[in-house]
Amino acid sequence: MCCCIRGAITIEENTKECIWSNTELMLGEIIKRNSLSAEDIISVVFTATRDIDAAYPAVALRKMGITEASLICMQEMYVKGSLPMCIRVMVTVAADKPQRDMEHVYLKGAVVLRPDLVKKKTEAIAIDGPAGSGKSTVAKLIAKELDYIYVDTGAMYRAVGLYCINNNIDYTDAKAVEAVLEGIDIDLVHSEGMQRIFLNGRDVTEDIRTPAVADSASKVAAIGAVRQMLVALQKSIVRKNKVVMDGRDIGTNVIPDARVKIYLDANVPERAKRRCHELEEKGIAYDFDAVAKDISARDEYDKNRELNPLTVAEDALVIDTSDMTVDEVKNKILETARG
């Protein structure tokens, strides 16, 4: 079927470079937000206000490698009080979803033209990444700095794993785990910027921080019924609070419209070193090589699981924390959030 997508953007100055870069930005967002490819675009109609005459906006389409679509550029009629320095577009595409599901794109000053069509971002910071990348440490600092609620989603899955361990339930058996979910009650309590997690009324914040529970969390996180229950809880928290939430599928699944998306990563030796330091502080014995091996195995499992695998959201800022201090990572994220 054919669908039409509307868009508009204002430009800062009437120059070729500014016209083309802003047009590329607008078209790029239309393509990304609607999961399109160049082959899906049938035709593009541009209009520009009279104060834009340094270049044709359509040239940007050719610069992007979109050469098969039909193009036309027109000058808008002048209306007193209309928005100046504005480029509008109408893109006709071949799509497998209905018109109502298309996302229109209004950027910069053009947002005022159709605020009803502009999809608002959720006031949240989503931080994803593999084990030991520094998600929880940085997320807590960011939440404190911005006065947001910190939500450690991994702790929820650990709580389910702990329940299975304590009740002799095989956490690798999806049917066995599903059968006991109704008897699991998880509650997050935030006090003075800290999160404590309760399992059936008992504080298990410290109990869930063992390698055995970490392994169980990775396994139960791959069970559809578990994910459905906990994601619903996570989404309910987001609806009621401004949050910094960390996990493995926050930006891609739990809060896909988060205002800020971050993906933290680090090499395996560095992540193993950090995890060993955590265990040492808690008085838990460890073997570095075994910890590194477990981290690599969990990476492989999390990235290849069938349900909501660990992936980088298309619009996420990727930060390699291997050679960065905690403060450097925190400041980088705060700079992005405040910008």
C-alpha positions in Angstrom: 0.0 0.0 0.0 1.0 3.6 -0.4 1.2 6.1 2.5 2.2 9.7 2.9 4.5 11.1 5.5 4.6 14.8 6.3 7.6 16.7 7.6 9.0 20.2 8.2 12.2 21.8 9.5 13.4 25.4 9.9 16.9 26.4 8.9 19.3 28.8 10.5 20.6 30.6 7.4 19.9 30.8 3.7 23.0 28.9 2.4 23.5 25.8 0.4 25.2 23.9 3.3 22.5 24.8 5.8 19.6 24.0 3.4 21.1 20.6 2.5 22.2 19.5 6.0 18.8 20.4 7.5 17.0 18.7 4.7 19.1 15.5 5.1 18.4 15.6 8.9 14.6 15.8 8.3 14.6 13.1 5.6 16.9 10.9 7.7 14.5 11.1 10.6 11.5 10.2 8.4 13.3 7.2 7.1 14.6 6.1 10.6 11.4 6.6 12.5 9.3 4.8 9.9 11.8 2.0 9.3 12.1 2.8 5.6 14.7 2.1 3.0 15.6 4.1 -0.1 13.6 1.7 -2.3 10.4 2.4 -0.3 10.3 6.0 -1.3 8.1 6.6 -4.4 8.0 10.4 -4.6 9.0 13.5 -2.6 7.5 17.0 -2.8 9.3 19.9 -1.2 8.1 23.4 -0.5 10.1 26.2 0.9 9.3 29.7 2.1 10.3 32.6 -0.1 13.3 33.5 2.1 15.0 30.2 1.1 16.5 30.5 -2.4 20.2 29.5 -2.1 19.7 25.9 -3.2 17.0 23.3 -4.0 16.2 21.1 -1.0 15.8 18.2 -3.4 19.5 18.1 -4.0 19.9 16.6 -0.5 17.9 13.6 -1.5 20.3 12.9 -4.3 23.3 13.4 -1.9 21.7 10.7 0.3 21.8 8.3 -2.6 18.0 8.3 -3.2 17.9 8.5 -7.0 14.8 6.6 -8.1 12.1 8.6 -6.4 10.2 11.3 -8.3 11.0 14.8 -7.0 9.5 18.3 -7.2 10.4 21.6 -5.4 8.0 24.5 -5.1 8.0 27.9 -3.5 5.2 28.5 -0.9 2.8 31.3 -1.2 3.5 34.0 1.3 1.1 34.3 4.2 1.5 37.2 6.7 2.7 35.9 10.0 3.8 32.5 8.6 6.8 30.7 9.9 10.0 31.9 8.2 12.9 29.9 6.9 11.0 26.7 6.7 11.2 23.7 4.4 8.2 21.3 4.2 8.1 17.9 2.6 5.5 15.3 1.6 7.0 11.8 1.1 5.0 9.1 -0.6 6.2 5.6 0.3 5.3 1.9 -0.3 4.6 0.5 3.1 3.3 -2.7 4.8 1.6 -0.8 7.6 -1.4 1.6 7.6 -1.3 5.4 7.2 -2.3 5.9 10.9 0.9 4.2 12.0 3.2 6.5 10.1 5.2 9.0 12.1 5.4 12.5 10.8 8.5 14.5 11.6 8.6 18.2 12.6 12.0 19.4 13.7 13.5 22.6 15.3 11.2 25.6 14.9 8.8 23.7 12.7 7.4 21.8 15.7 5.0 24.8 16.3 3.3 24.0 12.9 1.8 20.7 14.0 2.4 20.0 17.7 -0.4 17.5 17.6 1.7 15.3 15.2 4.9 15.5 17.2 5.5 12.4 19.2 6.6 13.5 22.7 9.5 11.8 24.3 9.1 10.1 27.7 11.0 12.0 30.4 13.4 9.1 31.0 17.1 8.1 30.5 17.5 4.6 29.3 20.9 3.0 29.9 21.6 -0.4 28.3 24.8 -2.5 28.1 26.4 -5.8 29.0 27.3 -7.0 32.5 30.0 -5.0 34.2 29.8 -2.0 31.8 29.1 0.4 34.6 25.3 0.8 34.1 24.1 0.7 37.7 27.0 2.8 39.1 26.5 5.6 36.6 22.7 5.4 36.6 22.5 5.9 40.3 24.8 9.0 40.1 22.7 10.4 37.1 19.5 9.9 39.0 20.8 11.7 42.1 22.1 14.6 40.0 18.9 15.1 38.1 16.6 14.2 41.0 15.1 11.3 39.0 14.1 7.8 40.3 16.7 5.1 39.7 15.3 1.8 38.5 17.6 -1.3 38.3 15.7 -3.7 36.1 18.3 -6.3 36.5 17.5 -6.5 40.2 14.0 -7.5 39.3 15.2 -10.5 37.3 17.6 -11.4 40.0 14.7 -11.4 42.5 12.8 -13.9 40.3 16.0 -16.0 40.1 16.5 -15.9 43.8 13.0 -17.1 44.4 13.6 -20.1 42.2 16.9 -20.9 43.9 15.3 -20.6 47.4 12.4 -22.8 46.4 14.4 -25.5 44.5 12.8 -24.5 41.1 14.8 -25.2 38.0 15.2 -21.7 36.6 16.1 -23.1 33.2 12.7 -24.8 32.9 10.3 -22.1 31.5 7.2 -24.0 32.4 8.3 -24.6 36.0 9.1 -20.9 36.4 5.9 -19.8 34.8 3.9 -22.0 37.2 5.2 -20.0 40.3 5.0 -16.5 38.9 1.7 -15.8 40.7 3.4 -16.4 44.0 6.1 -13.8 43.3 5.6 -10.2 44.4 8.4 -7.7 43.7 8.4 -4.2 45.0 10.9 -1.4 44.6 11.3 1.1 47.4 13.3 4.3 46.8 14.7 6.2 49.8 17.3 9.0 49.7 18.1 8.2 46.1 18.7 4.5 46.7 16.7 1.6 45.4 15.9 -1.4 47.6 14.2 -4.4 46.3 11.7 -6.5 48.2 10.7 -10.1 47.3 7.4 -11.1 48.9 7.8 -8.5 51.6 11.5 -9.3 52.4 14.4 -7.0 51.6 16.7 -9.0 49.3 18.8 -6.1 48.0 22.0 -7.7 49.2 21.0 -11.3 48.7 20.6 -10.9 44.9 24.2 -9.8 44.4 25.9 -13.2 44.1 27.3 -14.9 41.0 24.7 -17.8 41.3 21.8 -15.3 41.4 23.3 -13.4 38.4 23.3 -16.6 36.4 19.7 -17.4 37.3 18.7 -13.9 36.3 20.1 -14.3 32.8 18.2 -17.5 32.4 14.8 -16.3 33.7 15.1 -13.1 31.7 14.8 -15.3 28.5 11.4 -16.6 29.6 8.5 -14.8 28.0 6.1 -14.8 30.9 8.8 -13.4 33.2 9.6 -10.6 30.9 5.9 -9.8 30.4 5.4 -9.5 34.1 8.5 -7.4 34.8 8.3 -5.1 31.8 4.7 -4.3 32.8 6.0 -3.3 36.2 8.8 -1.3 34.7 6.4 0.6 32.3 4.1 1.4 35.2 7.0 3.0 37.1 7.9 5.1 34.0 4.3 6.3 33.7 4.4 7.8 37.2 8.0 9.0 37.5 11.0 10.6 35.8 13.4 7.8 35.7 16.9 6.6 35.0 16.5 3.0 34.1 19.2 0.5 33.3 19.1 -3.0 31.8 19.6 -4.7 28.5 16.5 -3.8 26.5 15.4 -0.5 28.0 15.9 1.7 25.0 14.8 -0.9 22.5 11.8 -2.4 24.3 10.8 -0.9 27.7 11.1 2.8 26.9 11.6 3.1 23.2 10.6 6.7 23.3 13.0 7.7 26.1 14.3 11.2 25.8 17.9 10.0 26.2 19.2 6.6 25.2 22.7 5.4 26.3 24.5 2.2 25.5 27.5 1.5 27.8 30.2 -1.0 26.8 33.7 -2.0 27.9 36.1 -4.8 27.1 35.8 -8.1 28.9 39.0 -7.8 31.1 37.9 -4.4 32.3 34.4 -5.6 33.1 35.7 -8.6 34.9 38.0 -6.4 37.0 35.1 -4.3 38.0 33.0 -7.3 38.9 35.8 -8.8 41.0 36.1 -5.5 42.9 32.4 -5.6 43.7 32.7 -9.1 45.0 35.7 -8.2 47.0 33.9 -5.3 48.7 31.1 -7.7 49.7 33.6 -10.3 51.1 32.7 -12.8 48.4 35.6 -15.1 47.1 36.3 -15.0 43.4 38.5 -16.2 40.6 39.3 -13.6 38.0 39.5 -16.0 35.0 36.2 -17.6 36.0 34.5 -14.2 36.3 35.8 -13.2 32.9 34.6 -16.4 31.4 31.2 -16.0 33.0 30.9 -12.5 31.6 31.8 -13.6 28.1 29.2 -16.4 28.3 26.5 -14.1 29.5 27.3 -11.6 26.7 26.8 -14.4 24.2 23.6 -15.5 25.8 22.1 -12.0 26.2 22.9 -11.0 22.7 21.4 -14.1 21.1 18.4 -14.8 23.2 15.1 -14.9 21.3 13.2 -12.4 23.4 14.4 -8.8 23.4 18.1 -9.5 23.1 20.8 -7.1 24.1 21.2 -4.7 21.2 22.1 -1.1 20.6 19.1 1.2 20.0 19.4 3.0 16.7 19.3 6.4 18.4 21.4 5.6 21.4 24.7 7.3 22.3 27.3 4.5 22.5 30.0 5.1 25.2 33.0 2.7 25.6 33.8 3.0 29.3 37.0 0.8 29.2 39.4 3.7 29.8 37.0 6.2 31.4 36.5 7.1 35.0 33.0 6.9 36.5 32.9 10.7 36.7 33.8 11.0 33.0 31.0 8.7 32.0 28.6 10.5 34.3 29.5 13.9 32.9 29.2 12.6 29.3 25.7 11.4 29.9 24.7 14.5 31.8 25.9 16.6 28.9 23.7 14.7 26.6 20.7 14.8 28.9 20.9 18.5 29.5 21.6 19.2 25.8 
